[in-house]
Amino acid sequence: MHKIKYDKEYTRRHFMEQTAKGIVGTGVFMPIWDAVQKGGGDISAAYPEEALTIETYSKGAVKPGGQLDPSNVDSVKDLMDPAAYMQVKTQGRIIKIKETTTDISKLAPYDYLQATDKNRGKAGFDEKGNVRVKGTTEPWIGGNPFPNPTNAEEVVVPLSLSWGRHDQLLFCVPQVQLDSHSNQSYRYEFCWVEIQGTGRVVLDPMPYKDPNILRWNTAFFTSPTDIAGTSFLNTWPYDATQFPDLHGFIPAFKRIRRFPTTQRFDPMVPGSTAYLSDAWMMGDPWLTWGNYKVVRHGPCLGAVMDNWNWKDANWDREPASGPNGQKRFFDTTMELIPEAWVIDCEPVKYPRSPYSKKRIWFDARSGCPLTMITYDRRGQMYKHWEGAFDTYDAKDKGGPAFMEPTGHPMWSWVQVHCTNLQTNDIGLLWLSRTLQGGYQTKINDPSLYNTYCTESALLQLGA
């Protein structure tokens, strides 16, 4: 019989004591990135063996290869956000369970991880709170600036600096909106484009395309017909105390319009549960939010591997589970994440925000955001945003791989559940290979900026 040396109470006490002392850090036995370097990319040395086994946490009720359902979800309730727990317990959602991923190369893009290792220890903050190369006024040069964070701000900053963790990308995104009875109310298709102005690690000019711009971000709708051509362009200053310039093209008006900052808290199109502010769970400059604090530090469940639907040539998916036989939730595979941070923050520069705060779960291994709950002005849960991620490589299963131009499998998001917890409407978004009209998901394609991220591009897209 295997003797448990460090049970779940040991690791729980460890993280609780750290939180009580105001310590963030990573790992139990050593910082995660030290374990990565020691183990050639394996994080196992940072944790007790039992901390990597969901059977230990659930006392055998949940095992890799099994699933969560109402009969066993209470055994891992403290590992879940309250919305996901409720979906499994009362709404018929089924979540598959896999073993814990210990290979860091499966949890972020290869080039981003290489830059993180190369630039480790070089980041600092200026007097405003912006990240700079330590001892200079230069913007950040790429990768995670704080792989072993010491406070809540250092947990959040890497996400804000690079959402998709690629220099340039175009995602093809279908979005289906379901009402409280799981009936489809809307279906949209759009392209989502991100161009890094700073922190570039693959494409020239590198590391800066423009040292004063953090990113250009365009959302361009291609379907249905009455919405096609609607587009929004966000231009983000590197200074995170400043608001992005938000321009939009509405086909009915045949002109580009500049939108106010508060437009970030409105649906981009009718019926959507997703706001620009929700993007990547940190859709606003991080210094326009504040009062960051760690409210929990310890293990959780998250959907970080085995979620890509490689068996479908276009990567498309349909809801698979729900209440009373309804199809409401995507197939999702989660795993025990040995260490995560739960961070609260408030919209300090948005007096008219419908949110009073947001709570975000982060995977300590990679810094990846896992799930978010926003709260309304009364302090009640308002919306639930849950992401699922994967490395797009199924060769070990006899399937294909989707490769980046540098020759490594793409890492990215796979799907999103975006639920209004007060109306029970839900938005289902996923990453497709292509959309009608010839649009294709692309990584680090040099042509994307001129095609999608200028005002003249918006006019041409909407023509």
C-alpha positions in Angstrom: 0.0 0.0 0.0 1.3 3.5 -0.9 1.9 5.5 2.3 0.8 9.1 2.0 3.6 11.3 3.3 2.1 14.7 2.4 -1.7 14.5 2.3 -4.1 17.2 1.1 -4.2 18.8 4.5 -0.4 19.3 4.4 -0.6 21.3 1.1 -3.7 23.1 2.2 -2.1 24.3 5.4 1.0 25.3 3.4 -1.0 27.6 1.1 -3.3 28.9 3.8 -0.2 29.9 5.9 1.3 31.6 2.9 -1.9 33.6 2.2 -2.2 34.6 5.9 1.4 35.9 5.8 0.7 37.8 2.6 3.1 35.6 0.7 2.2 34.7 -2.9 5.2 32.7 -4.4 4.8 29.4 -6.2 5.5 25.8 -5.3 5.7 23.8 -2.1 9.2 22.4 -2.1 10.7 25.0 -4.6 9.4 27.7 -6.9 7.8 26.3 -10.1 10.3 27.8 -12.5 13.2 26.3 -10.5 11.5 23.0 -10.9 11.0 23.6 -14.6 14.7 24.2 -15.0 15.7 21.3 -12.8 13.3 18.9 -14.5 13.7 19.9 -18.1 10.2 21.4 -18.2 8.6 19.1 -15.6 7.0 20.9 -12.6 6.7 17.8 -10.4 9.6 18.6 -8.1 7.7 21.7 -6.8 5.0 19.6 -5.2 4.4 16.5 -3.0 3.3 13.5 -5.1 -0.1 13.5 -3.5 -0.7 17.2 -4.5 -0.7 16.0 -8.1 -3.4 13.3 -7.6 -7.1 14.1 -7.6 -7.9 10.7 -6.1 -6.1 11.9 -2.9 -8.2 15.1 -2.8 -11.5 13.4 -3.4 -10.7 10.3 -1.3 -11.2 8.1 -4.3 -14.5 9.6 -5.4 -13.0 11.2 -8.5 -10.3 9.6 -10.7 -8.6 10.4 -14.0 -10.6 8.9 -16.8 -13.8 9.4 -14.8 -16.2 12.4 -14.7 -17.9 14.8 -12.4 -21.6 14.5 -11.9 -24.1 15.2 -9.0 -23.1 11.9 -7.2 -19.4 12.9 -6.7 -19.0 16.6 -7.2 -19.3 17.5 -3.5 -16.0 15.7 -3.0 -14.2 18.4 -5.0 -16.5 21.3 -4.3 -13.7 23.3 -2.7 -11.6 22.9 -5.9 -14.3 24.5 -8.1 -15.7 28.0 -8.7 -19.3 28.2 -7.4 -20.9 28.6 -10.8 -19.2 25.5 -12.3 -20.1 23.5 -9.1 -23.8 24.6 -9.4 -23.8 23.6 -13.1 -22.7 20.1 -12.3 -24.8 19.7 -9.1 -28.1 21.1 -10.4 -28.0 21.6 -14.1 -26.9 18.3 -15.6 -23.4 19.4 -16.7 -20.9 16.6 -17.0 -17.1 17.4 -16.7 -14.5 14.8 -17.7 -11.4 14.4 -15.5 -7.8 13.7 -16.6 -4.5 13.4 -14.8 -2.6 16.5 -13.8 -0.3 17.9 -16.5 3.3 18.3 -15.3 4.9 19.2 -18.6 5.0 23.0 -18.7 5.4 22.9 -22.5 1.8 21.8 -22.8 0.5 24.8 -21.0 1.7 27.8 -23.0 3.3 28.6 -26.4 6.8 27.3 -26.9 8.2 30.7 -27.9 6.5 32.5 -25.0 8.0 29.9 -22.6 11.5 30.4 -24.1 11.2 34.2 -23.7 10.0 33.7 -20.1 13.1 31.7 -19.3 15.5 34.0 -21.2 14.1 37.2 -19.6 13.5 35.9 -16.0 14.3 38.4 -13.4 14.5 41.4 -15.8 11.1 43.0 -15.0 10.3 45.8 -12.7 7.6 48.6 -12.3 7.9 52.3 -12.9 6.4 55.0 -10.7 3.0 54.6 -12.4 2.9 50.8 -12.0 3.8 49.9 -15.7 6.1 47.0 -16.3 9.6 48.1 -17.5 12.8 46.3 -18.1 14.4 46.7 -14.7 16.6 49.8 -14.4 15.4 51.3 -17.7 12.3 53.1 -19.2 11.9 50.4 -21.9 8.6 48.4 -22.2 8.6 44.7 -21.4 10.5 42.5 -23.9 8.4 39.3 -23.9 7.4 36.3 -22.0 6.0 36.2 -18.5 7.7 39.0 -16.6 6.9 37.4 -13.2 6.8 33.6 -13.4 7.3 33.5 -9.6 5.0 36.4 -8.5 5.2 38.0 -5.1 1.8 39.8 -5.0 -1.5 39.9 -6.7 -0.5 42.6 -9.2 2.4 40.4 -10.5 -0.1 37.5 -11.0 -2.4 39.7 -13.2 0.2 41.7 -15.2 1.4 38.9 -17.5 -2.2 38.3 -18.7 -2.7 42.0 -19.3 0.6 42.3 -21.3 -0.1 39.5 -23.6 -3.6 38.0 -23.9 -3.0 35.2 -26.5 0.7 34.9 -25.8 1.5 35.2 -29.5 3.0 38.2 -31.4 0.0 38.2 -33.9 -3.0 36.1 -34.3 -6.4 35.8 -36.0 -9.0 33.6 -34.4 -12.2 32.4 -36.2 -14.9 32.4 -33.6 -18.5 31.2 -33.8 -20.8 32.3 -30.9 -24.1 30.8 -30.0 -26.4 32.4 -27.5 -28.9 30.2 -25.6 -31.7 31.4 -23.4 -32.6 30.0 -20.0 -34.3 27.0 -21.6 -31.3 26.2 -23.8 -33.1 27.5 -27.0 -30.8 29.2 -29.5 -31.6 33.0 -29.6 -28.6 34.2 -31.7 -25.7 32.9 -33.7 -22.8 35.0 -34.7 -19.4 34.5 -36.4 -16.5 36.9 -36.1 -12.8 37.2 -36.4 -10.7 38.2 -33.4 -7.3 39.8 -34.1 -4.5 40.6 -31.7 -1.3 42.4 -32.7 1.4 42.9 -30.1 3.0 46.4 -30.2 5.5 45.3 -27.5 6.8 42.1 -25.9 7.2 40.5 -29.4 9.3 37.3 -29.3 9.0 35.9 -32.9 8.2 38.5 -35.5 10.2 41.5 -36.6 10.3 44.2 -35.5 11.2 42.7 -32.2 10.6 43.2 -29.3 8.7 46.4 -30.3 6.5 47.2 -33.2 5.7 50.4 -31.4 7.0 51.0 -27.9 4.0 53.2 -27.0 1.4 50.6 -28.0 0.6 47.5 -26.0 -1.7 45.9 -28.7 -4.1 46.5 -31.5 -7.2 44.4 -31.2 -10.0 44.0 -33.8 -13.3 42.1 -33.6 -14.9 41.8 -37.1 -18.3 40.1 -37.5 -18.9 38.1 -40.6 -22.4 36.6 -39.9 -25.4 36.9 -39.9 -26.0 39.1 -42.9 -27.6 42.0 -40.9 -24.5 42.2 -38.6 -21.8 41.3 -41.2 -19.2 44.2 -41.4 -19.7 45.4 -37.9 -16.2 45.8 -36.4 -14.4 47.3 -33.4 -10.8 48.4 -33.2 -9.1 48.8 -29.8 -5.7 50.5 -29.8 -4.1 50.1 -26.4 -1.5 52.5 -25.1 1.4 50.7 -23.3 0.7 53.0 -20.3 -1.9 50.9 -18.5 -3.3 53.9 -16.7 -4.7 55.1 -20.0 -7.9 53.9 -21.7 -7.8 52.2 -25.2 -9.1 54.1 -28.2 -12.2 52.3 -29.3 -13.4 52.8 -32.8 -16.2 50.9 -34.5 -17.7 50.5 -38.0 -21.5 50.0 -38.1 -22.6 49.1 -41.7 -26.0 50.9 -41.3 -24.2 54.2 -40.8 -21.4 53.6 -43.3 -18.8 55.4 -41.2 -16.4 54.9 -38.4 -17.5 56.0 -35.0 -15.4 56.5 -31.8 -17.1 54.9 -28.8 -16.8 56.0 -25.2 -14.8 54.0 -22.7 -18.0 52.8 -21.0 -18.9 50.9 -24.2 -16.6 48.2 -22.9 -19.4 47.0 -20.6 -22.1 46.6 -23.3 -22.6 43.7 -25.6 -20.8 44.1 -28.9 -23.9 42.7 -30.7 -27.5 42.1 -29.6 -28.1 39.4 -27.1 -24.5 38.6 -26.4 -23.5 37.8 -22.8 -19.8 38.8 -23.6 -18.5 42.3 -23.2 -15.2 43.7 -24.5 -14.3 44.1 -20.8 -14.5 40.3 -20.4 -12.0 39.4 -23.1 -9.4 37.0 -21.7 -10.9 37.9 -18.3 -8.8 41.1 -18.3 -10.2 43.1 -21.2 -9.3 46.5 -19.7 -6.0 48.0 -18.9 -5.0 46.5 -15.6 -4.3 49.8 -13.9 -7.8 51.1 -14.7 -8.8 48.4 -12.2 -7.4 48.3 -8.6 -7.6 47.0 -5.1 -6.0 43.7 -6.2 -5.8 41.1 -3.6 -5.2 37.3 -3.3 -8.3 35.8 -1.7 -7.3 32.2 -2.0 -4.1 30.2 -2.8 -4.2 26.5 -3.4 -5.4 23.7 -5.7 -8.3 23.9 -8.1 -9.9 22.3 -11.1 -9.3 23.8 -14.5 -9.7 23.0 -18.2 -6.1 23.3 -19.6 -5.6 20.2 -21.7 -7.5 17.6 -23.9 -10.2 20.0 -25.0 -9.4 20.5 -28.7 -12.0 18.8 -30.9 -9.4 17.5 -33.4 -11.7 14.9 -34.8 -13.7 17.6 -36.5 -11.8 19.1 -39.5 -13.0 22.6 -38.6 -12.6 22.1 -34.8 -16.4 22.7 -34.4 -18.4 21.5 -31.4 -21.9 21.2 -30.1 -23.2 21.4 -26.5 -23.3 17.9 -25.0 -24.9 18.1 -21.6 -27.5 20.0 -19.6 -30.6 19.8 -17.5 -33.4 17.4 -18.4 -31.8 16.2 -21.5 -31.1 19.8 -22.9 -27.8 20.5 -24.7 -26.4 23.4 -22.9 -22.7 22.8 -22.0 -19.7 21.9 -24.1 -17.8 18.7 -23.4 -15.0 19.9 -21.1 -12.0 18.1 -19.6 -10.6 19.4 -16.4 -7.7 18.3 -14.2 -6.4 18.9 -10.7 -4.2 22.1 -10.8 -1.9 21.7 -7.8 -1.7 25.5 -7.3 -3.8 28.4 -8.3 -4.4 32.0 -7.2 -7.8 33.5 -6.8 -7.5 37.3 -7.3 -10.2 40.0 -6.6 -10.1 43.4 -8.2 -12.4 46.4 -8.6 -13.1 48.8 -11.5 -11.6 51.9 -9.9 -11.7 54.1 -13.0 -15.2 53.0 -14.3 -17.8 54.7 -12.1 -20.6 53.5 -14.3 -19.4 49.9 -14.6 -22.1 47.3 -14.0 -19.5 45.3 -12.1 -18.5 45.9 -8.5 -15.6 43.5 -8.7 -14.3 40.5 -10.6 -12.8 37.3 -9.2 -10.3 35.4 -11.4 -8.7 32.0 -11.0 -5.1 31.7 -12.3 -3.1 28.5 -12.9 0.2 29.1 -11.0 2.1 26.8 -13.3 1.6 28.9 -16.4 -0.2 32.1 -15.2 -3.1 31.2 -17.5 -6.5 32.6 -16.5 -9.0 29.7 -15.9 -12.3 31.2 -14.9 -13.9 34.5 -13.8 -16.9 35.5 -11.8 -18.1 39.1 -12.0 -20.3 40.7 -9.3 -23.0 43.4 -9.8 -23.3 46.6 -7.8 -25.2 44.8 -5.1 -22.4 42.3 -4.6 -24.3 39.5 -6.2 -22.8 37.1 -8.7 -23.5 38.4 -12.1 -21.6 36.6 -14.9 -19.4 33.5 -15.2 -16.7 33.3 -17.8 -15.0 29.9 -18.1 -12.2 29.2 -20.6 -10.8 25.9 -21.8 -7.4 25.5 -23.3 -5.2 23.0 -25.1 -2.0 22.4 -27.1 -3.3 21.6 -30.6 -1.4 18.4 -31.0 -3.2 15.0 -31.1 -0.4 13.0 -32.7 -0.2 10.8 -29.6 -3.9 9.9 -30.2 -3.4 9.2 -33.9 -4.7 12.7 -34.8 -3.2 15.8 -36.4 -1.4 18.8 -35.1 -1.9 22.5 -35.9 1.6 24.0 -36.2 2.8 27.5 -35.7 5.2 29.0 -38.3 8.1 28.3 -35.9 7.3 24.6 -36.1 5.7 24.0 -32.7 2.1 23.0 -32.1 -0.2 25.9 -31.3 -1.3 26.5 -27.8 -4.4 28.5 -27.3 -8.0 28.7 -25.9 -10.5 26.2 -27.2 -13.9 27.3 -25.9 -15.7 29.6 -23.5 -18.9 29.4 -21.5 -20.1 32.9 -20.7 -23.2 32.8 -18.5 -25.4 35.5 -17.1 -26.0 33.9 -13.7 -29.0 36.2 -13.1 -31.0 35.4 -16.3 -29.4 32.0 -17.0 -28.7 33.0 -20.6 -25.4 31.5 -21.8 -23.0 32.3 -24.6 -21.0 29.5 -26.1 -17.9 30.6 -28.0 -15.3 28.3 -29.7 -12.2 28.6 -31.8 -12.8 27.3 -35.4 -10.3 26.5 -38.1 -12.2 28.6 -40.7 -15.3 30.8 -41.2 -17.3 31.3 -44.4 -15.8 34.0 -46.5 -12.3 32.5 -46.6 -11.2 33.5 -43.1 -8.7 31.2 -41.4 -7.2 31.0 -37.9 -3.6 32.2 -38.2 -0.7 32.6 -35.8 2.1 35.1 -36.4 1.0 36.0 -39.9 2.8 39.4 -40.8 -0.1 40.6 -42.9 -2.7 40.8 -40.1 -2.0 44.4 -39.0 -2.6 46.1 -42.4 -5.6 43.9 -43.1 -7.5 44.3 -39.8 -6.0 46.8 -37.4 -6.2 50.3 -39.0 -9.2 52.6 -39.5 -8.9 52.2 -43.3 -9.0 48.4 -42.8 -12.3 48.8 -40.9 -13.8 50.6 -43.8 -12.6 48.0 -46.3 -13.9 45.1 -44.1 -17.3 46.7 -43.8 -17.6 47.7 -47.5 
